[in-house]
Amino acid sequence: REYKADYSGAKTIGQPLVLASALEKLEVANRRRPITFGSPASQSLFIVNPFSGGAFVRIFSTHPPIQERIARLRDLAQGVNRY
């Protein structure tokens, strides 16, 4: 679902690299100021998973890895469609 949303967003704005850059900025901000409260059960409410710590959390993650999303958007900008 997230990949489809990224694809639709990139096609709508016509600039996949702009969306990739926005995702990178969100990820950097998430690392600088991590959430220290809450529950991994609420991760679907976030654009970037704030609870990306351990393997257990990744098993139940509702979002694909941010780096994979960025890589797909960069590929799309170069004409390679992995969606």
PDB file of N, CA, C and O in Angstrom:
ATOM      1  N   ARG A   1       0.804  -1.198   0.000  1.00  0.00           N
ATOM      2  CA  ARG A   1       0.000   0.000   0.000  1.00  0.00           C
ATOM      3  C   ARG A   1       0.850   1.266   0.000  1.00  0.00           C
ATOM      4  O   ARG A   1       0.541   2.220  -0.713  1.00  0.00           O
ATOM      5  N   GLU A   2       1.909   1.279   0.790  1.00  0.00           N
ATOM      6  CA  GLU A   2       2.772   2.464   0.846  1.00  0.00           C
ATOM      7  C   GLU A   2       3.459   2.706  -0.494  1.00  0.00           C
ATOM      8  O   GLU A   2       3.586   3.849  -0.933  1.00  0.00           O
ATOM      9  N   TYR A   3       3.899   1.633  -1.141  1.00  0.00           N
ATOM     10  CA  TYR A   3       4.536   1.785  -2.448  1.00  0.00           C
ATOM     11  C   TYR A   3       3.554   2.388  -3.448  1.00  0.00           C
ATOM     12  O   TYR A   3       3.924   3.254  -4.240  1.00  0.00           O
ATOM     13  N   LYS A   4       2.316   1.935  -3.413  1.00  0.00           N
ATOM     14  CA  LYS A   4       1.285   2.453  -4.313  1.00  0.00           C
ATOM     15  C   LYS A   4       1.040   3.935  -4.026  1.00  0.00           C
ATOM     16  O   LYS A   4       0.877   4.731  -4.951  1.00  0.00           O
ATOM     17  N   ALA A   5       1.014   4.297  -2.755  1.00  0.00           N
ATOM     18  CA  ALA A   5       0.826   5.703  -2.386  1.00  0.00           C
ATOM     19  C   ALA A   5       2.003   6.547  -2.868  1.00  0.00           C
ATOM     20  O   ALA A   5       1.807   7.656  -3.365  1.00  0.00           O
ATOM     21  N   ASP A   6       3.220   6.032  -2.725  1.00  0.00           N
ATOM     22  CA  ASP A   6       4.400   6.754  -3.209  1.00  0.00           C
ATOM     23  C   ASP A   6       4.325   6.945  -4.719  1.00  0.00           C
ATOM     24  O   ASP A   6       4.595   8.032  -5.230  1.00  0.00           O
ATOM     25  N   TYR A   7       3.956   5.878  -5.431  1.00  0.00           N
ATOM     26  CA  TYR A   7       3.853   5.936  -6.892  1.00  0.00           C
ATOM     27  C   TYR A   7       2.806   6.975  -7.308  1.00  0.00           C
ATOM     28  O   TYR A   7       3.063   7.811  -8.174  1.00  0.00           O
ATOM     29  N   SER A   8       1.642   6.916  -6.693  1.00  0.00           N
ATOM     30  CA  SER A   8       0.567   7.857  -7.026  1.00  0.00           C
ATOM     31  C   SER A   8       0.977   9.294  -6.723  1.00  0.00           C
ATOM     32  O   SER A   8       0.707  10.203  -7.508  1.00  0.00           O
ATOM     33  N   GLY A   9       1.628   9.493  -5.584  1.00  0.00           N
ATOM     34  CA  GLY A   9       2.092  10.829  -5.228  1.00  0.00           C
ATOM     35  C   GLY A   9       3.136  11.353  -6.197  1.00  0.00           C
ATOM     36  O   GLY A   9       3.096  12.517  -6.595  1.00  0.00           O
ATOM     37  N   ALA A  10       4.071  10.491  -6.576  1.00  0.00           N
ATOM     38  CA  ALA A  10       5.123  10.887  -7.515  1.00  0.00           C
ATOM     39  C   ALA A  10       4.539  11.227  -8.879  1.00  0.00           C
ATOM     40  O   ALA A  10       4.963  12.190  -9.517  1.00  0.00           O
ATOM     41  N   LYS A  11       3.571  10.442  -9.325  1.00  0.00           N
ATOM     42  CA  LYS A  11       2.928  10.709 -10.616  1.00  0.00           C
ATOM     43  C   LYS A  11       2.088  11.986 -10.554  1.00  0.00           C
ATOM     44  O   LYS A  11       2.025  12.739 -11.525  1.00  0.00           O
ATOM     45  N   THR A  12       1.456  12.222  -9.427  1.00  0.00           N
ATOM     46  CA  THR A  12       0.612  13.409  -9.280  1.00  0.00           C
ATOM     47  C   THR A  12       1.438  14.689  -9.343  1.00  0.00           C
ATOM     48  O   THR A  12       1.070  15.635 -10.040  1.00  0.00           O
ATOM     49  N   ILE A  13       2.554  14.719  -8.617  1.00  0.00           N
ATOM     50  CA  ILE A  13       3.382  15.929  -8.627  1.00  0.00           C
ATOM     51  C   ILE A  13       4.353  15.949  -9.800  1.00  0.00           C
ATOM     52  O   ILE A  13       4.906  16.995 -10.137  1.00  0.00           O
ATOM     53  N   GLY A  14       4.560  14.789 -10.422  1.00  0.00           N
ATOM     54  CA  GLY A  14       5.426  14.719 -11.595  1.00  0.00           C
ATOM     55  C   GLY A  14       6.909  14.759 -11.289  1.00  0.00           C
ATOM     56  O   GLY A  14       7.724  14.890 -12.203  1.00  0.00           O
ATOM     57  N   GLN A  15       7.278  14.647 -10.018  1.00  0.00           N
ATOM     58  CA  GLN A  15       8.682  14.725  -9.630  1.00  0.00           C
ATOM     59  C   GLN A  15       8.977  13.718  -8.521  1.00  0.00           C
ATOM     60  O   GLN A  15       8.911  14.066  -7.342  1.00  0.00           O
ATOM     61  N   PRO A  16       9.300  12.484  -8.879  1.00  0.00           N
ATOM     62  CA  PRO A  16       9.575  11.467  -7.864  1.00  0.00           C
ATOM     63  C   PRO A  16      10.712  11.840  -6.912  1.00  0.00           C
ATOM     64  O   PRO A  16      10.693  11.462  -5.740  1.00  0.00           O
ATOM     65  N   LEU A  17      11.695  12.576  -7.413  1.00  0.00           N
ATOM     66  CA  LEU A  17      12.833  12.928  -6.557  1.00  0.00           C
ATOM     67  C   LEU A  17      12.439  13.907  -5.454  1.00  0.00           C
ATOM     68  O   LEU A  17      13.042  13.904  -4.381  1.00  0.00           O
ATOM     69  N   VAL A  18      11.445  14.733  -5.707  1.00  0.00           N
ATOM     70  CA  VAL A  18      10.965  15.656  -4.672  1.00  0.00           C
ATOM     71  C   VAL A  18      10.338  14.863  -3.530  1.00  0.00           C
ATOM     72  O   VAL A  18      10.564  15.167  -2.359  1.00  0.00           O
ATOM     73  N   LEU A  19       9.553  13.847  -3.875  1.00  0.00           N
ATOM     74  CA  LEU A  19       8.947  12.996  -2.850  1.00  0.00           C
ATOM     75  C   LEU A  19      10.018  12.199  -2.110  1.00  0.00           C
ATOM     76  O   LEU A  19       9.943  12.042  -0.892  1.00  0.00           O
ATOM     77  N   ALA A  20      11.016  11.695  -2.843  1.00  0.00           N
ATOM     78  CA  ALA A  20      12.118  10.963  -2.206  1.00  0.00           C
ATOM     79  C   ALA A  20      12.852  11.871  -1.218  1.00  0.00           C
ATOM     80  O   ALA A  20      13.197  11.443  -0.117  1.00  0.00           O
ATOM     81  N   SER A  21      13.085  13.107  -1.607  1.00  0.00           N
ATOM     82  CA  SER A  21      13.761  14.065  -0.732  1.00  0.00           C
ATOM     83  C   SER A  21      12.934  14.340   0.524  1.00  0.00           C
ATOM     84  O   SER A  21      13.484  14.447   1.620  1.00  0.00           O
ATOM     85  N   ALA A  22      11.631  14.453   0.367  1.00  0.00           N
ATOM     86  CA  ALA A  22      10.762  14.683   1.525  1.00  0.00           C
ATOM     87  C   ALA A  22      10.821  13.505   2.491  1.00  0.00           C
ATOM     88  O   ALA A  22      10.875  13.701   3.705  1.00  0.00           O
ATOM     89  N   LEU A  23      10.810  12.282   1.960  1.00  0.00           N
ATOM     90  CA  LEU A  23      10.905  11.100   2.820  1.00  0.00           C
ATOM     91  C   LEU A  23      12.243  11.063   3.556  1.00  0.00           C
ATOM     92  O   LEU A  23      12.300  10.703   4.732  1.00  0.00           O
ATOM     93  N   GLU A  24      13.322  11.437   2.856  1.00  0.00           N
ATOM     94  CA  GLU A  24      14.639  11.479   3.500  1.00  0.00           C
ATOM     95  C   GLU A  24      14.646  12.481   4.651  1.00  0.00           C
ATOM     96  O   GLU A  24      15.187  12.197   5.719  1.00  0.00           O
ATOM     97  N   LYS A  25      14.056  13.636   4.439  1.00  0.00           N
ATOM     98  CA  LYS A  25      14.018  14.666   5.485  1.00  0.00           C
ATOM     99  C   LYS A  25      13.211  14.198   6.692  1.00  0.00           C
ATOM    100  O   LYS A  25      13.589  14.452   7.836  1.00  0.00           O
ATOM    101  N   LEU A  26      12.101  13.516   6.432  1.00  0.00           N
ATOM    102  CA  LEU A  26      11.306  12.980   7.538  1.00  0.00           C
ATOM    103  C   LEU A  26      12.092  11.939   8.326  1.00  0.00           C
ATOM    104  O   LEU A  26      12.020  11.900   9.554  1.00  0.00           O
ATOM    105  N   GLU A  27      12.836  11.102   7.624  1.00  0.00           N
ATOM    106  CA  GLU A  27      13.635  10.071   8.288  1.00  0.00           C
ATOM    107  C   GLU A  27      14.743  10.697   9.137  1.00  0.00           C
ATOM    108  O   GLU A  27      14.987  10.259  10.262  1.00  0.00           O
ATOM    109  N   VAL A  28      15.408  11.714   8.605  1.00  0.00           N
ATOM    110  CA  VAL A  28      16.463  12.407   9.351  1.00  0.00           C
ATOM    111  C   VAL A  28      15.872  13.064  10.603  1.00  0.00           C
ATOM    112  O   VAL A  28      16.446  12.966  11.688  1.00  0.00           O
ATOM    113  N   ALA A  29      14.743  13.722  10.451  1.00  0.00           N
ATOM    114  CA  ALA A  29      14.096  14.362  11.602  1.00  0.00           C
ATOM    115  C   ALA A  29      13.682  13.323  12.638  1.00  0.00           C
ATOM    116  O   ALA A  29      13.774  13.571  13.840  1.00  0.00           O
ATOM    117  N   ASN A  30      13.234  12.178  12.181  1.00  0.00           N
ATOM    118  CA  ASN A  30      12.833  11.104  13.083  1.00  0.00           C
ATOM    119  C   ASN A  30      14.030  10.586  13.886  1.00  0.00           C
ATOM    120  O   ASN A  30      13.899  10.263  15.067  1.00  0.00           O
ATOM    121  N   ARG A  31      15.191  10.510  13.243  1.00  0.00           N
ATOM    122  CA  ARG A  31      16.392  10.046  13.949  1.00  0.00           C
ATOM    123  C   ARG A  31      16.896  11.087  14.938  1.00  0.00           C
ATOM    124  O   ARG A  31      17.383  10.741  16.014  1.00  0.00           O
ATOM    125  N   ARG A  32      16.780  12.360  14.578  1.00  0.00           N
ATOM    126  CA  ARG A  32      17.254  13.433  15.462  1.00  0.00           C
ATOM    127  C   ARG A  32      16.400  13.570  16.710  1.00  0.00           C
ATOM    128  O   ARG A  32      16.899  13.859  17.798  1.00  0.00           O
ATOM    129  N   ARG A  33      15.124  13.360  16.534  1.00  0.00           N
ATOM    130  CA  ARG A  33      14.196  13.549  17.657  1.00  0.00           C
ATOM    131  C   ARG A  33      13.242  12.354  17.732  1.00  0.00           C
ATOM    132  O   ARG A  33      12.069  12.459  17.375  1.00  0.00           O
ATOM    133  N   PRO A  34      13.756  11.233  18.194  1.00  0.00           N
ATOM    134  CA  PRO A  34      12.916  10.028  18.241  1.00  0.00           C
ATOM    135  C   PRO A  34      11.797  10.155  19.272  1.00  0.00           C
ATOM    136  O   PRO A  34      11.900  10.897  20.249  1.00  0.00           O
ATOM    137  N   ILE A  35      10.756   9.428  19.025  1.00  0.00           N
ATOM    138  CA  ILE A  35       9.634   9.397  19.960  1.00  0.00           C
ATOM    139  C   ILE A  35      10.008   8.487  21.122  1.00  0.00           C
ATOM    140  O   ILE A  35      10.405   7.339  20.921  1.00  0.00           O
ATOM    141  N   THR A  36       9.880   9.002  22.326  1.00  0.00           N
ATOM    142  CA  THR A  36      10.271   8.231  23.508  1.00  0.00           C
ATOM    143  C   THR A  36       9.065   7.722  24.285  1.00  0.00           C
ATOM    144  O   THR A  36       9.211   7.171  25.375  1.00  0.00           O
ATOM    145  N   PHE A  37       7.892   7.906  23.731  1.00  0.00           N
ATOM    146  CA  PHE A  37       6.673   7.443  24.392  1.00  0.00           C
ATOM    147  C   PHE A  37       5.791   6.779  23.341  1.00  0.00           C
ATOM    148  O   PHE A  37       6.106   6.814  22.152  1.00  0.00           O
ATOM    149  N   GLY A  38       4.730   6.197  23.760  1.00  0.00           N
ATOM    150  CA  GLY A  38       3.800   5.590  22.819  1.00  0.00           C
ATOM    151  C   GLY A  38       4.044   4.104  22.654  1.00  0.00           C
ATOM    152  O   GLY A  38       4.833   3.495  23.377  1.00  0.00           O
ATOM    153  N   SER A  39       3.363   3.549  21.706  1.00  0.00           N
ATOM    154  CA  SER A  39       3.390   2.114  21.487  1.00  0.00           C
ATOM    155  C   SER A  39       3.590   1.814  20.010  1.00  0.00           C
ATOM    156  O   SER A  39       3.070   2.534  19.158  1.00  0.00           O
ATOM    157  N   PRO A  40       4.340   0.756  19.694  1.00  0.00           N
ATOM    158  CA  PRO A  40       4.468   0.349  18.294  1.00  0.00           C
ATOM    159  C   PRO A  40       3.121   0.072  17.628  1.00  0.00           C
ATOM    160  O   PRO A  40       3.028   0.070  16.400  1.00  0.00           O
ATOM    161  N   ALA A  41       2.088  -0.161  18.417  1.00  0.00           N
ATOM    162  CA  ALA A  41       0.755  -0.384  17.848  1.00  0.00           C
ATOM    163  C   ALA A  41       0.226   0.863  17.144  1.00  0.00           C
ATOM    164  O   ALA A  41      -0.686   0.769  16.321  1.00  0.00           O
ATOM    165  N   SER A  42       0.789   2.026  17.459  1.00  0.00           N
ATOM    166  CA  SER A  42       0.337   3.273  16.837  1.00  0.00           C
ATOM    167  C   SER A  42       1.182   3.682  15.635  1.00  0.00           C
ATOM    168  O   SER A  42       0.982   4.768  15.091  1.00  0.00           O
ATOM    169  N   GLN A  43       2.120   2.839  15.207  1.00  0.00           N
ATOM    170  CA  GLN A  43       3.033   3.223  14.133  1.00  0.00           C
ATOM    171  C   GLN A  43       2.337   3.515  12.811  1.00  0.00           C
ATOM    172  O   GLN A  43       2.870   4.271  11.998  1.00  0.00           O
ATOM    173  N   SER A  44       1.171   2.943  12.574  1.00  0.00           N
ATOM    174  CA  SER A  44       0.473   3.200  11.315  1.00  0.00           C
ATOM    175  C   SER A  44      -0.021   4.640  11.212  1.00  0.00           C
ATOM    176  O   SER A  44      -0.436   5.071  10.136  1.00  0.00           O
ATOM    177  N   LEU A  45       0.016   5.382  12.303  1.00  0.00           N
ATOM    178  CA  LEU A  45      -0.408   6.777  12.298  1.00  0.00           C
ATOM    179  C   LEU A  45       0.691   7.718  11.813  1.00  0.00           C
ATOM    180  O   LEU A  45       0.440   8.907  11.616  1.00  0.00           O
ATOM    181  N   PHE A  46       1.900   7.203  11.619  1.00  0.00           N
ATOM    182  CA  PHE A  46       3.045   8.018  11.243  1.00  0.00           C
ATOM    183  C   PHE A  46       3.447   7.772   9.791  1.00  0.00           C
ATOM    184  O   PHE A  46       3.242   6.677   9.267  1.00  0.00           O
ATOM    185  N   ILE A  47       4.016   8.784   9.141  1.00  0.00           N
ATOM    186  CA  ILE A  47       4.531   8.627   7.779  1.00  0.00           C
ATOM    187  C   ILE A  47       5.802   7.795   7.809  1.00  0.00           C
ATOM    188  O   ILE A  47       5.995   6.916   6.969  1.00  0.00           O
ATOM    189  N   VAL A  48       6.662   8.069   8.771  1.00  0.00           N
ATOM    190  CA  VAL A  48       7.910   7.333   8.964  1.00  0.00           C
ATOM    191  C   VAL A  48       7.793   6.602  10.291  1.00  0.00           C
ATOM    192  O   VAL A  48       7.397   7.200  11.291  1.00  0.00           O
ATOM    193  N   ASN A  49       8.129   5.321  10.316  1.00  0.00           N
ATOM    194  CA  ASN A  49       7.994   4.508  11.521  1.00  0.00           C
ATOM    195  C   ASN A  49       8.909   5.030  12.629  1.00  0.00           C
ATOM    196  O   ASN A  49      10.130   4.938  12.505  1.00  0.00           O
ATOM    197  N   PRO A  50       8.344   5.572  13.705  1.00  0.00           N
ATOM    198  CA  PRO A  50       9.174   6.095  14.789  1.00  0.00           C
ATOM    199  C   PRO A  50       9.688   5.004  15.722  1.00  0.00           C
ATOM    200  O   PRO A  50      10.504   5.279  16.602  1.00  0.00           O
ATOM    201  N   PHE A  51       9.228   3.790  15.543  1.00  0.00           N
ATOM    202  CA  PHE A  51       9.608   2.677  16.407  1.00  0.00           C
ATOM    203  C   PHE A  51      10.412   1.651  15.616  1.00  0.00           C
ATOM    204  O   PHE A  51      10.133   0.455  15.688  1.00  0.00           O
ATOM    205  N   SER A  52      11.399   2.106  14.868  1.00  0.00           N
ATOM    206  CA  SER A  52      12.121   1.215  13.959  1.00  0.00           C
ATOM    207  C   SER A  52      13.287   0.501  14.625  1.00  0.00           C
ATOM    208  O   SER A  52      14.194   0.026  13.942  1.00  0.00           O
ATOM    209  N   GLY A  53      13.272   0.422  15.923  1.00  0.00           N
ATOM    210  CA  GLY A  53      14.376  -0.146  16.676  1.00  0.00           C
ATOM    211  C   GLY A  53      14.711  -1.589  16.422  1.00  0.00           C
ATOM    212  O   GLY A  53      15.691  -1.873  15.734  1.00  0.00           O
ATOM    213  N   GLY A  54      13.940  -2.507  16.947  1.00  0.00           N
ATOM    214  CA  GLY A  54      14.325  -3.903  16.931  1.00  0.00           C
ATOM    215  C   GLY A  54      13.647  -4.739  15.868  1.00  0.00           C
ATOM    216  O   GLY A  54      12.740  -4.288  15.168  1.00  0.00           O
ATOM    217  N   ALA A  55      14.118  -5.978  15.770  1.00  0.00           N
ATOM    218  CA  ALA A  55      13.579  -6.912  14.788  1.00  0.00           C
ATOM    219  C   ALA A  55      12.115  -7.216  15.061  1.00  0.00           C
ATOM    220  O   ALA A  55      11.329  -7.377  14.127  1.00  0.00           O
ATOM    221  N   PHE A  56      11.743  -7.296  16.329  1.00  0.00           N
ATOM    222  CA  PHE A  56      10.349  -7.585  16.673  1.00  0.00           C
ATOM    223  C   PHE A  56       9.416  -6.512  16.113  1.00  0.00           C
ATOM    224  O   PHE A  56       8.344  -6.818  15.591  1.00  0.00           O
ATOM    225  N   VAL A  57       9.832  -5.268  16.226  1.00  0.00           N
ATOM    226  CA  VAL A  57       9.021  -4.167  15.712  1.00  0.00           C
ATOM    227  C   VAL A  57       8.918  -4.249  14.197  1.00  0.00           C
ATOM    228  O   VAL A  57       7.847  -4.014  13.636  1.00  0.00           O
ATOM    229  N   ARG A  58      10.031  -4.584  13.519  1.00  0.00           N
ATOM    230  CA  ARG A  58      10.019  -4.668  12.058  1.00  0.00           C
ATOM    231  C   ARG A  58       9.094  -5.763  11.550  1.00  0.00           C
ATOM    232  O   ARG A  58       8.510  -5.620  10.476  1.00  0.00           O
ATOM    233  N   ILE A  59       8.950  -6.837  12.287  1.00  0.00           N
ATOM    234  CA  ILE A  59       8.073  -7.930  11.865  1.00  0.00           C
ATOM    235  C   ILE A  59       6.642  -7.434  11.705  1.00  0.00           C
ATOM    236  O   ILE A  59       5.945  -7.836  10.774  1.00  0.00           O
ATOM    237  N   PHE A  60       6.206  -6.572  12.599  1.00  0.00           N
ATOM    238  CA  PHE A  60       4.832  -6.090  12.584  1.00  0.00           C
ATOM    239  C   PHE A  60       4.694  -4.693  11.978  1.00  0.00           C
ATOM    240  O   PHE A  60       3.655  -4.049  12.126  1.00  0.00           O
ATOM    241  N   SER A  61       5.726  -4.233  11.306  1.00  0.00           N
ATOM    242  CA  SER A  61       5.709  -2.895  10.736  1.00  0.00           C
ATOM    243  C   SER A  61       4.639  -2.758   9.659  1.00  0.00           C
ATOM    244  O   SER A  61       4.438  -3.658   8.844  1.00  0.00           O
ATOM    245  N   THR A  62       3.958  -1.616   9.671  1.00  0.00           N
ATOM    246  CA  THR A  62       2.957  -1.337   8.646  1.00  0.00           C
ATOM    247  C   THR A  62       3.555  -0.580   7.470  1.00  0.00           C
ATOM    248  O   THR A  62       2.885  -0.385   6.455  1.00  0.00           O
ATOM    249  N   HIS A  63       4.794  -0.155   7.592  1.00  0.00           N
ATOM    250  CA  HIS A  63       5.459   0.587   6.530  1.00  0.00           C
ATOM    251  C   HIS A  63       6.689  -0.183   6.051  1.00  0.00           C
ATOM    252  O   HIS A  63       7.406  -0.771   6.860  1.00  0.00           O
ATOM    253  N   PRO A  64       6.934  -0.181   4.740  1.00  0.00           N
ATOM    254  CA  PRO A  64       8.175  -0.781   4.249  1.00  0.00           C
ATOM    255  C   PRO A  64       9.360   0.096   4.655  1.00  0.00           C
ATOM    256  O   PRO A  64       9.174   1.259   5.014  1.00  0.00           O
ATOM    257  N   PRO A  65      10.567  -0.447   4.601  1.00  0.00           N
ATOM    258  CA  PRO A  65      11.742   0.358   4.968  1.00  0.00           C
ATOM    259  C   PRO A  65      11.809   1.639   4.136  1.00  0.00           C
ATOM    260  O   PRO A  65      11.611   1.613   2.921  1.00  0.00           O
ATOM    261  N   ILE A  66      12.086   2.741   4.795  1.00  0.00           N
ATOM    262  CA  ILE A  66      12.108   4.041   4.128  1.00  0.00           C
ATOM    263  C   ILE A  66      13.138   4.072   3.004  1.00  0.00           C
ATOM    264  O   ILE A  66      12.900   4.685   1.963  1.00  0.00           O
ATOM    265  N   GLN A  67      14.282   3.415   3.206  1.00  0.00           N
ATOM    266  CA  GLN A  67      15.308   3.405   2.160  1.00  0.00           C
ATOM    267  C   GLN A  67      14.829   2.687   0.905  1.00  0.00           C
ATOM    268  O   GLN A  67      15.212   3.063  -0.203  1.00  0.00           O
ATOM    269  N   GLU A  68      14.003   1.666   1.062  1.00  0.00           N
ATOM    270  CA  GLU A  68      13.438   0.968  -0.101  1.00  0.00           C
ATOM    271  C   GLU A  68      12.441   1.864  -0.828  1.00  0.00           C
ATOM    272  O   GLU A  68      12.394   1.872  -2.059  1.00  0.00           O
ATOM    273  N   ARG A  69      11.663   2.601  -0.092  1.00  0.00           N
ATOM    274  CA  ARG A  69      10.711   3.533  -0.708  1.00  0.00           C
ATOM    275  C   ARG A  69      11.456   4.610  -1.496  1.00  0.00           C
ATOM    276  O   ARG A  69      11.057   4.965  -2.605  1.00  0.00           O
ATOM    277  N   ILE A  70      12.538   5.126  -0.915  1.00  0.00           N
ATOM    278  CA  ILE A  70      13.338   6.153  -1.589  1.00  0.00           C
ATOM    279  C   ILE A  70      13.996   5.574  -2.836  1.00  0.00           C
ATOM    280  O   ILE A  70      14.019   6.224  -3.881  1.00  0.00           O
ATOM    281  N   ALA A  71      14.529   4.363  -2.738  1.00  0.00           N
ATOM    282  CA  ALA A  71      15.172   3.721  -3.892  1.00  0.00           C
ATOM    283  C   ALA A  71      14.184   3.539  -5.040  1.00  0.00           C
ATOM    284  O   ALA A  71      14.533   3.770  -6.198  1.00  0.00           O
ATOM    285  N   ARG A  72      12.976   3.134  -4.735  1.00  0.00           N
ATOM    286  CA  ARG A  72      11.960   2.952  -5.782  1.00  0.00           C
ATOM    287  C   ARG A  72      11.603   4.286  -6.440  1.00  0.00           C
ATOM    288  O   ARG A  72      11.407   4.347  -7.653  1.00  0.00           O
ATOM    289  N   LEU A  73      11.519   5.341  -5.650  1.00  0.00           N
ATOM    290  CA  LEU A  73      11.218   6.657  -6.215  1.00  0.00           C
ATOM    291  C   LEU A  73      12.360   7.142  -7.104  1.00  0.00           C
ATOM    292  O   LEU A  73      12.117   7.740  -8.152  1.00  0.00           O
ATOM    293  N   ARG A  74      13.588   6.894  -6.698  1.00  0.00           N
ATOM    294  CA  ARG A  74      14.736   7.274  -7.539  1.00  0.00           C
ATOM    295  C   ARG A  74      14.734   6.486  -8.842  1.00  0.00           C
ATOM    296  O   ARG A  74      15.019   7.036  -9.906  1.00  0.00           O
ATOM    297  N   ASP A  75      14.413   5.204  -8.759  1.00  0.00           N
ATOM    298  CA  ASP A  75      14.301   4.395  -9.977  1.00  0.00           C
ATOM    299  C   ASP A  75      13.214   4.944 -10.892  1.00  0.00           C
ATOM    300  O   ASP A  75      13.404   5.025 -12.106  1.00  0.00           O
ATOM    301  N   LEU A  76      12.088   5.315 -10.320  1.00  0.00           N
ATOM    302  CA  LEU A  76      10.984   5.862 -11.107  1.00  0.00           C
ATOM    303  C   LEU A  76      11.415   7.139 -11.824  1.00  0.00           C
ATOM    304  O   LEU A  76      11.029   7.368 -12.970  1.00  0.00           O
ATOM    305  N   ALA A  77      12.211   7.966 -11.155  1.00  0.00           N
ATOM    306  CA  ALA A  77      12.707   9.200 -11.765  1.00  0.00           C
ATOM    307  C   ALA A  77      13.600   8.907 -12.964  1.00  0.00           C
ATOM    308  O   ALA A  77      13.704   9.722 -13.881  1.00  0.00           O
ATOM    309  N   GLN A  78      14.245   7.739 -12.957  1.00  0.00           N
ATOM    310  CA  GLN A  78      15.123   7.341 -14.063  1.00  0.00           C
ATOM    311  C   GLN A  78      14.395   6.489 -15.099  1.00  0.00           C
ATOM    312  O   GLN A  78      15.009   5.975 -16.034  1.00  0.00           O
ATOM    313  N   GLY A  79      13.092   6.345 -14.927  1.00  0.00           N
ATOM    314  CA  GLY A  79      12.308   5.595 -15.898  1.00  0.00           C
ATOM    315  C   GLY A  79      12.153   4.120 -15.606  1.00  0.00           C
ATOM    316  O   GLY A  79      11.583   3.385 -16.413  1.00  0.00           O
ATOM    317  N   VAL A  80      12.654   3.669 -14.455  1.00  0.00           N
ATOM    318  CA  VAL A  80      12.530   2.262 -14.064  1.00  0.00           C
ATOM    319  C   VAL A  80      11.345   2.151 -13.111  1.00  0.00           C
ATOM    320  O   VAL A  80      11.369   2.707 -12.013  1.00  0.00           O
ATOM    321  N   ASN A  81      10.315   1.433 -13.534  1.00  0.00           N
ATOM    322  CA  ASN A  81       9.105   1.309 -12.718  1.00  0.00           C
ATOM    323  C   ASN A  81       9.111  -0.021 -11.987  1.00  0.00           C
ATOM    324  O   ASN A  81       8.921  -1.069 -12.605  1.00  0.00           O
ATOM    325  N   ARG A  82       9.328   0.009 -10.662  1.00  0.00           N
ATOM    326  CA  ARG A  82       9.311  -1.213  -9.842  1.00  0.00           C
ATOM    327  C   ARG A  82       8.021  -1.308  -9.038  1.00  0.00           C
ATOM    328  O   ARG A  82       7.972  -1.975  -8.005  1.00  0.00           O
ATOM    329  N   TYR A  83       6.995  -0.650  -9.510  1.00  0.00           N
ATOM    330  CA  TYR A  83       5.718  -0.674  -8.795  1.00  0.00           C
ATOM    331  C   TYR A  83       4.866  -1.690  -9.431  1.00  0.00           C
ATOM    332  O   TYR A  83       3.731  -1.899  -9.004  1.00  0.00           O
TER     333      TYR A  83
END
